[in-house]
Amino acid sequence: MSATDAVAKDDLSPDRQAAAPKRRRGLGRGGRDLALTVLSPIALLLVWEALVRGGILDARFFPEPSSIIGQMWMMMDSGELWTHIGASMQRLFLGFWLGLVPGLALGIVMGLSRPLRAALGPLVSGTYPIPKSALLPLILLIFGLGEMSKIVMVAIGVFYPVVLNTMAGVMQIQPIYYDVAKNFGARRWRVFRTVALPGAMPSIMTGVELGTGLGLILIAIAEMVGAKDGLGFMIWNAWELYSVETMYVGLLVIAVIGYGLSVLISGISRLVMPWRADR
Protein backbone atom coordinates (compact mmCIF):
# COMPACT_ATOMS: atom_id res chain seq x y z
CA MET A 1 0.00 0.00 0.00
CA SER A 2 1.38 3.42 -0.97
CA ALA A 3 1.68 6.34 1.43
CA THR A 4 -1.02 8.20 -0.50
CA ASP A 5 -3.44 5.29 -0.12
CA ALA A 6 -2.69 5.11 3.61
CA VAL A 7 -3.42 8.81 4.08
CA ALA A 8 -6.62 8.54 2.05
CA LYS A 9 -7.73 5.55 4.08
CA ASP A 10 -6.98 7.38 7.31
CA ASP A 11 -9.04 10.37 6.12
CA LEU A 12 -12.00 8.05 5.61
CA SER A 13 -11.71 6.47 9.06
CA PRO A 14 -14.93 6.41 11.13
CA ASP A 15 -13.47 8.71 13.80
CA ARG A 16 -12.58 11.41 11.29
CA GLN A 17 -15.91 11.04 9.51
CA ALA A 18 -17.72 11.48 12.82
CA ALA A 19 -15.58 14.44 13.90
CA ALA A 20 -16.10 16.44 10.70
CA PRO A 21 -19.89 16.89 11.07
CA LYS A 22 -19.37 17.89 14.71
CA ARG A 23 -16.94 20.62 13.67
CA ARG A 24 -19.35 21.81 11.00
CA ARG A 25 -22.22 21.82 13.49
CA GLY A 26 -20.07 23.78 15.95
CA LEU A 27 -19.26 26.38 13.32
CA GLY A 28 -22.92 26.51 12.34
CA ARG A 29 -24.04 27.11 15.91
CA GLY A 30 -21.38 29.77 16.37
CA GLY A 31 -22.48 31.61 13.24
CA ARG A 32 -26.12 31.38 14.24
CA ASP A 33 -25.41 32.68 17.73
CA LEU A 34 -23.40 35.57 16.33
CA ALA A 35 -26.19 36.44 13.91
CA LEU A 36 -28.76 36.42 16.72
CA THR A 37 -26.49 38.55 18.89
CA VAL A 38 -26.16 41.19 16.18
CA LEU A 39 -29.65 41.07 14.71
CA SER A 40 -31.76 41.03 17.89
CA PRO A 41 -30.83 44.57 19.07
CA ILE A 42 -31.11 45.87 15.50
CA ALA A 43 -34.61 44.39 15.26
CA LEU A 44 -35.55 45.98 18.59
CA LEU A 45 -34.35 49.40 17.40
CA LEU A 46 -36.26 49.05 14.12
CA VAL A 47 -39.48 48.17 15.96
CA TRP A 48 -38.90 51.07 18.36
CA GLU A 49 -38.37 53.45 15.42
CA ALA A 50 -41.54 52.25 13.72
CA LEU A 51 -43.63 52.59 16.89
CA VAL A 52 -42.46 56.17 17.43
CA ARG A 53 -43.01 57.18 13.81
CA GLY A 54 -46.45 55.57 13.95
CA GLY A 55 -47.40 57.61 17.01
CA ILE A 56 -47.79 54.58 19.27
CA LEU A 57 -44.88 55.61 21.51
CA ASP A 58 -44.61 59.16 22.83
CA ALA A 59 -41.52 60.71 21.24
CA ARG A 60 -41.11 63.01 24.26
CA PHE A 61 -40.19 60.03 26.42
CA PHE A 62 -39.08 57.52 23.77
CA PRO A 63 -37.17 59.42 21.08
CA GLU A 64 -36.50 57.77 17.76
CA PRO A 65 -33.38 55.59 17.86
CA SER A 66 -32.13 57.47 14.80
CA SER A 67 -32.18 60.75 16.76
CA ILE A 68 -30.46 59.07 19.72
CA ILE A 69 -27.70 57.74 17.47
CA GLY A 70 -27.39 61.18 15.88
CA GLN A 71 -26.99 62.77 19.29
CA MET A 72 -24.41 60.17 20.26
CA TRP A 73 -22.44 60.85 17.08
CA MET A 74 -22.42 64.59 17.82
CA MET A 75 -21.17 63.97 21.37
CA MET A 76 -18.48 61.63 20.10
CA ASP A 77 -17.39 64.13 17.48
CA SER A 78 -17.10 66.93 20.06
CA GLY A 79 -15.20 64.68 22.48
CA GLU A 80 -17.74 65.18 25.28
CA LEU A 81 -18.83 61.55 25.32
CA TRP A 82 -15.25 60.25 25.40
CA THR A 83 -14.52 62.45 28.41
CA HIS A 84 -17.43 60.98 30.37
CA ILE A 85 -16.58 57.42 29.32
CA GLY A 86 -12.95 57.86 30.33
CA ALA A 87 -13.85 59.21 33.76
CA SER A 88 -16.28 56.37 34.49
CA MET A 89 -13.93 53.66 33.23
CA GLN A 90 -11.05 54.97 35.33
CA ARG A 91 -13.18 54.88 38.49
CA LEU A 92 -14.54 51.46 37.57
CA PHE A 93 -11.03 50.09 36.99
CA LEU A 94 -9.66 51.35 40.31
CA GLY A 95 -12.73 50.27 42.27
CA PHE A 96 -12.71 46.86 40.62
CA TRP A 97 -9.21 46.02 41.88
CA LEU A 98 -9.88 47.59 45.26
CA GLY A 99 -12.81 45.19 45.71
CA LEU A 100 -11.42 42.15 43.89
CA VAL A 101 -8.15 41.62 45.77
CA PRO A 102 -9.54 41.57 49.35
CA GLY A 103 -12.68 39.74 48.21
CA LEU A 104 -10.64 37.00 46.55
CA ALA A 105 -8.23 36.63 49.47
CA LEU A 106 -10.93 36.64 52.14
CA GLY A 107 -13.16 34.26 50.18
CA ILE A 108 -10.39 31.66 49.83
CA VAL A 109 -9.34 31.95 53.47
CA MET A 110 -12.94 31.66 54.68
CA GLY A 111 -13.48 28.64 52.45
CA LEU A 112 -10.39 26.91 53.84
CA SER A 113 -10.84 27.86 57.51
CA ARG A 114 -13.95 26.74 59.34
CA PRO A 115 -13.32 28.94 62.45
CA LEU A 116 -12.82 32.02 60.29
CA ARG A 117 -15.92 31.17 58.30
CA ALA A 118 -17.90 30.87 61.53
CA ALA A 119 -16.56 34.23 62.73
CA LEU A 120 -16.91 36.30 59.55
CA GLY A 121 -19.61 34.42 57.64
CA PRO A 122 -22.56 35.98 59.50
CA LEU A 123 -21.07 39.46 59.09
CA VAL A 124 -20.60 39.08 55.34
CA SER A 125 -23.97 37.39 54.81
CA GLY A 126 -25.75 39.91 57.02
CA THR A 127 -24.39 43.00 55.28
CA TYR A 128 -24.68 41.63 51.76
CA PRO A 129 -28.48 42.25 51.39
CA ILE A 130 -28.10 45.95 52.26
CA PRO A 131 -28.78 47.91 49.05
CA LYS A 132 -25.41 49.24 48.01
CA SER A 133 -26.95 52.47 46.75
CA ALA A 134 -28.28 53.07 50.28
CA LEU A 135 -24.67 53.24 51.48
CA LEU A 136 -23.92 56.23 49.27
CA PRO A 137 -24.86 58.92 51.85
CA LEU A 138 -22.64 57.27 54.47
CA ILE A 139 -19.76 56.89 52.01
CA LEU A 140 -20.09 60.54 50.99
CA LEU A 141 -20.03 61.49 54.67
CA ILE A 142 -16.83 59.51 55.25
CA PHE A 143 -14.92 60.13 52.00
CA GLY A 144 -16.46 63.38 50.79
CA LEU A 145 -17.50 64.30 47.26
CA GLY A 146 -14.15 63.48 45.67
CA GLU A 147 -13.01 60.52 43.62
CA MET A 148 -12.51 58.18 46.57
CA SER A 149 -16.22 57.94 47.40
CA LYS A 150 -17.03 56.77 43.88
CA ILE A 151 -14.16 54.27 43.81
CA VAL A 152 -15.26 52.85 47.17
CA MET A 153 -18.81 52.40 45.88
CA VAL A 154 -17.50 50.28 43.01
CA ALA A 155 -15.23 48.33 45.37
CA ILE A 156 -18.16 47.44 47.62
CA GLY A 157 -20.16 46.25 44.62
CA VAL A 158 -17.32 44.03 43.45
CA PHE A 159 -16.29 42.76 46.89
CA TYR A 160 -19.46 40.93 47.93
CA PRO A 161 -20.10 38.76 44.84
CA VAL A 162 -16.40 37.85 44.69
CA VAL A 163 -16.02 36.90 48.36
CA LEU A 164 -19.25 34.89 48.50
CA ASN A 165 -18.70 33.03 45.22
CA THR A 166 -15.05 32.36 46.03
CA MET A 167 -15.91 30.96 49.46
CA ALA A 168 -18.63 28.76 47.96
CA GLY A 169 -16.26 27.53 45.25
CA VAL A 170 -13.55 26.57 47.75
CA MET A 171 -16.07 24.78 49.96
CA GLN A 172 -17.35 22.73 47.02
CA ILE A 173 -13.93 21.19 46.36
CA GLN A 174 -13.92 17.53 47.39
CA PRO A 175 -11.88 16.95 50.60
CA ILE A 176 -9.95 14.14 48.91
CA TYR A 177 -8.02 16.71 46.85
CA TYR A 178 -6.83 18.45 50.01
CA ASP A 179 -5.92 15.08 51.53
CA VAL A 180 -3.86 14.10 48.49
CA ALA A 181 -2.02 17.43 48.56
CA LYS A 182 -1.24 17.06 52.27
CA ASN A 183 -0.10 13.45 51.81
CA PHE A 184 2.44 14.70 49.28
CA GLY A 185 3.72 17.22 51.80
CA ALA A 186 2.14 20.33 50.31
CA ARG A 187 2.24 23.31 52.62
CA ARG A 188 -0.56 25.86 53.03
CA TRP A 189 0.61 28.14 50.22
CA ARG A 190 0.97 25.21 47.81
CA VAL A 191 -2.47 23.88 48.77
CA PHE A 192 -3.87 27.35 48.13
CA ARG A 193 -2.12 27.68 44.77
CA THR A 194 -2.61 24.17 43.38
CA VAL A 195 -5.92 23.06 44.90
CA ALA A 196 -8.07 25.86 46.31
CA LEU A 197 -7.53 28.50 43.62
CA PRO A 198 -7.92 26.27 40.51
CA GLY A 199 -10.81 24.34 42.04
CA ALA A 200 -12.73 27.49 42.91
CA MET A 201 -11.93 29.28 39.64
CA PRO A 202 -15.36 28.72 37.98
CA SER A 203 -17.12 30.25 40.99
CA ILE A 204 -14.52 33.02 41.21
CA MET A 205 -15.08 34.05 37.59
CA THR A 206 -18.84 34.03 38.16
CA GLY A 207 -18.33 36.36 41.11
CA VAL A 208 -16.05 38.60 39.04
CA GLU A 209 -18.66 38.90 36.30
CA LEU A 210 -21.46 39.67 38.76
CA GLY A 211 -19.28 42.13 40.65
CA THR A 212 -18.25 43.95 37.49
CA GLY A 213 -21.87 44.42 36.48
CA LEU A 214 -22.83 45.66 39.93
CA GLY A 215 -19.81 47.98 39.97
CA LEU A 216 -20.91 49.52 36.67
CA ILE A 217 -24.38 50.14 38.11
CA LEU A 218 -23.00 51.71 41.27
CA ILE A 219 -20.53 54.00 39.51
CA ALA A 220 -23.40 55.45 37.47
CA ILE A 221 -25.37 56.05 40.68
CA ALA A 222 -22.40 57.56 42.53
CA GLU A 223 -21.60 59.92 39.66
CA MET A 224 -25.06 61.43 39.87
CA VAL A 225 -24.07 63.05 43.19
CA GLY A 226 -21.13 65.40 43.45
CA ALA A 227 -19.42 64.50 40.16
CA LYS A 228 -18.45 66.82 37.34
CA ASP A 229 -17.96 64.13 34.73
CA GLY A 230 -18.78 60.50 34.07
CA LEU A 231 -21.72 58.70 32.49
CA GLY A 232 -23.85 58.98 35.62
CA PHE A 233 -23.27 62.73 35.74
CA MET A 234 -24.08 62.97 32.04
CA ILE A 235 -27.42 61.20 32.50
CA TRP A 236 -28.36 63.28 35.55
CA ASN A 237 -27.35 66.54 33.89
CA ALA A 238 -29.36 65.60 30.81
CA TRP A 239 -32.40 64.99 33.04
CA GLU A 240 -32.03 68.46 34.56
CA LEU A 241 -31.82 69.99 31.07
CA TYR A 242 -34.58 67.71 29.74
CA SER A 243 -32.28 66.40 27.01
CA VAL A 244 -33.94 63.02 26.62
CA GLU A 245 -31.74 61.91 23.74
CA THR A 246 -28.62 62.48 25.84
CA MET A 247 -30.12 60.43 28.66
CA TYR A 248 -30.63 57.53 26.28
CA VAL A 249 -27.11 57.96 24.93
CA GLY A 250 -25.77 57.47 28.46
CA LEU A 251 -27.92 54.40 29.01
CA LEU A 252 -26.91 52.94 25.65
CA VAL A 253 -23.21 53.47 26.33
CA ILE A 254 -23.49 51.84 29.76
CA ALA A 255 -25.24 48.85 28.17
CA VAL A 256 -22.52 48.52 25.51
CA ILE A 257 -19.76 48.77 28.13
CA GLY A 258 -21.49 46.16 30.27
CA TYR A 259 -21.78 43.76 27.36
CA GLY A 260 -18.18 44.36 26.35
CA LEU A 261 -16.93 43.66 29.87
CA SER A 262 -19.01 40.47 29.98
CA VAL A 263 -17.44 39.27 26.72
CA LEU A 264 -13.98 40.18 28.03
CA ILE A 265 -14.50 38.24 31.26
CA SER A 266 -15.81 35.24 29.30
CA GLY A 267 -12.66 35.32 27.19
CA ILE A 268 -10.46 35.47 30.29
CA SER A 269 -12.41 32.55 31.75
CA ARG A 270 -11.62 30.44 28.69
CA LEU A 271 -7.93 31.29 29.07
CA VAL A 272 -7.66 30.47 32.78
CA MET A 273 -10.02 27.48 32.53
CA PRO A 274 -9.23 25.80 29.19
CA TRP A 275 -10.94 22.62 30.35
CA ARG A 276 -14.27 24.50 30.26
CA ALA A 277 -13.70 26.28 26.94
CA ASP A 278 -16.06 23.96 25.05
CA ARG A 279 -19.03 24.66 27.32
SVG drawing of the C-alpha trace seen along z (x, -y; Angstrom):
<svg xmlns="http://www.w3.org/2000/svg" viewBox="-50 -72 56 74">
<polyline fill="none" stroke="black" stroke-width="0.4" points="0.0,0.0 1.4,-3.4 1.7,-6.3 -1.0,-8.2 -3.4,-5.3 -2.7,-5.1 -3.4,-8.8 -6.6,-8.5 -7.7,-5.5 -7.0,-7.4 -9.0,-10.4 -12.0,-8.1 -11.7,-6.5 -14.9,-6.4 -13.5,-8.7 -12.6,-11.4 -15.9,-11.0 -17.7,-11.5 -15.6,-14.4 -16.1,-16.4 -19.9,-16.9 -19.4,-17.9 -16.9,-20.6 -19.3,-21.8 -22.2,-21.8 -20.1,-23.8 -19.3,-26.4 -22.9,-26.5 -24.0,-27.1 -21.4,-29.8 -22.5,-31.6 -26.1,-31.4 -25.4,-32.7 -23.4,-35.6 -26.2,-36.4 -28.8,-36.4 -26.5,-38.5 -26.2,-41.2 -29.7,-41.1 -31.8,-41.0 -30.8,-44.6 -31.1,-45.9 -34.6,-44.4 -35.6,-46.0 -34.4,-49.4 -36.3,-49.1 -39.5,-48.2 -38.9,-51.1 -38.4,-53.5 -41.5,-52.2 -43.6,-52.6 -42.5,-56.2 -43.0,-57.2 -46.5,-55.6 -47.4,-57.6 -47.8,-54.6 -44.9,-55.6 -44.6,-59.2 -41.5,-60.7 -41.1,-63.0 -40.2,-60.0 -39.1,-57.5 -37.2,-59.4 -36.5,-57.8 -33.4,-55.6 -32.1,-57.5 -32.2,-60.8 -30.5,-59.1 -27.7,-57.7 -27.4,-61.2 -27.0,-62.8 -24.4,-60.2 -22.4,-60.9 -22.4,-64.6 -21.2,-64.0 -18.5,-61.6 -17.4,-64.1 -17.1,-66.9 -15.2,-64.7 -17.7,-65.2 -18.8,-61.6 -15.3,-60.2 -14.5,-62.5 -17.4,-61.0 -16.6,-57.4 -12.9,-57.9 -13.9,-59.2 -16.3,-56.4 -13.9,-53.7 -11.1,-55.0 -13.2,-54.9 -14.5,-51.5 -11.0,-50.1 -9.7,-51.3 -12.7,-50.3 -12.7,-46.9 -9.2,-46.0 -9.9,-47.6 -12.8,-45.2 -11.4,-42.2 -8.2,-41.6 -9.5,-41.6 -12.7,-39.7 -10.6,-37.0 -8.2,-36.6 -10.9,-36.6 -13.2,-34.3 -10.4,-31.7 -9.3,-32.0 -12.9,-31.7 -13.5,-28.6 -10.4,-26.9 -10.8,-27.9 -14.0,-26.7 -13.3,-28.9 -12.8,-32.0 -15.9,-31.2 -17.9,-30.9 -16.6,-34.2 -16.9,-36.3 -19.6,-34.4 -22.6,-36.0 -21.1,-39.5 -20.6,-39.1 -24.0,-37.4 -25.7,-39.9 -24.4,-43.0 -24.7,-41.6 -28.5,-42.2 -28.1,-45.9 -28.8,-47.9 -25.4,-49.2 -26.9,-52.5 -28.3,-53.1 -24.7,-53.2 -23.9,-56.2 -24.9,-58.9 -22.6,-57.3 -19.8,-56.9 -20.1,-60.5 -20.0,-61.5 -16.8,-59.5 -14.9,-60.1 -16.5,-63.4 -17.5,-64.3 -14.1,-63.5 -13.0,-60.5 -12.5,-58.2 -16.2,-57.9 -17.0,-56.8 -14.2,-54.3 -15.3,-52.8 -18.8,-52.4 -17.5,-50.3 -15.2,-48.3 -18.2,-47.4 -20.2,-46.3 -17.3,-44.0 -16.3,-42.8 -19.5,-40.9 -20.1,-38.8 -16.4,-37.8 -16.0,-36.9 -19.3,-34.9 -18.7,-33.0 -15.1,-32.4 -15.9,-31.0 -18.6,-28.8 -16.3,-27.5 -13.6,-26.6 -16.1,-24.8 -17.4,-22.7 -13.9,-21.2 -13.9,-17.5 -11.9,-16.9 -10.0,-14.1 -8.0,-16.7 -6.8,-18.4 -5.9,-15.1 -3.9,-14.1 -2.0,-17.4 -1.2,-17.1 -0.1,-13.5 2.4,-14.7 3.7,-17.2 2.1,-20.3 2.2,-23.3 -0.6,-25.9 0.6,-28.1 1.0,-25.2 -2.5,-23.9 -3.9,-27.3 -2.1,-27.7 -2.6,-24.2 -5.9,-23.1 -8.1,-25.9 -7.5,-28.5 -7.9,-26.3 -10.8,-24.3 -12.7,-27.5 -11.9,-29.3 -15.4,-28.7 -17.1,-30.2 -14.5,-33.0 -15.1,-34.0 -18.8,-34.0 -18.3,-36.4 -16.1,-38.6 -18.7,-38.9 -21.5,-39.7 -19.3,-42.1 -18.2,-44.0 -21.9,-44.4 -22.8,-45.7 -19.8,-48.0 -20.9,-49.5 -24.4,-50.1 -23.0,-51.7 -20.5,-54.0 -23.4,-55.4 -25.4,-56.1 -22.4,-57.6 -21.6,-59.9 -25.1,-61.4 -24.1,-63.0 -21.1,-65.4 -19.4,-64.5 -18.5,-66.8 -18.0,-64.1 -18.8,-60.5 -21.7,-58.7 -23.9,-59.0 -23.3,-62.7 -24.1,-63.0 -27.4,-61.2 -28.4,-63.3 -27.3,-66.5 -29.4,-65.6 -32.4,-65.0 -32.0,-68.5 -31.8,-70.0 -34.6,-67.7 -32.3,-66.4 -33.9,-63.0 -31.7,-61.9 -28.6,-62.5 -30.1,-60.4 -30.6,-57.5 -27.1,-58.0 -25.8,-57.5 -27.9,-54.4 -26.9,-52.9 -23.2,-53.5 -23.5,-51.8 -25.2,-48.8 -22.5,-48.5 -19.8,-48.8 -21.5,-46.2 -21.8,-43.8 -18.2,-44.4 -16.9,-43.7 -19.0,-40.5 -17.4,-39.3 -14.0,-40.2 -14.5,-38.2 -15.8,-35.2 -12.7,-35.3 -10.5,-35.5 -12.4,-32.6 -11.6,-30.4 -7.9,-31.3 -7.7,-30.5 -10.0,-27.5 -9.2,-25.8 -10.9,-22.6 -14.3,-24.5 -13.7,-26.3 -16.1,-24.0 -19.0,-24.7"/>
</svg>
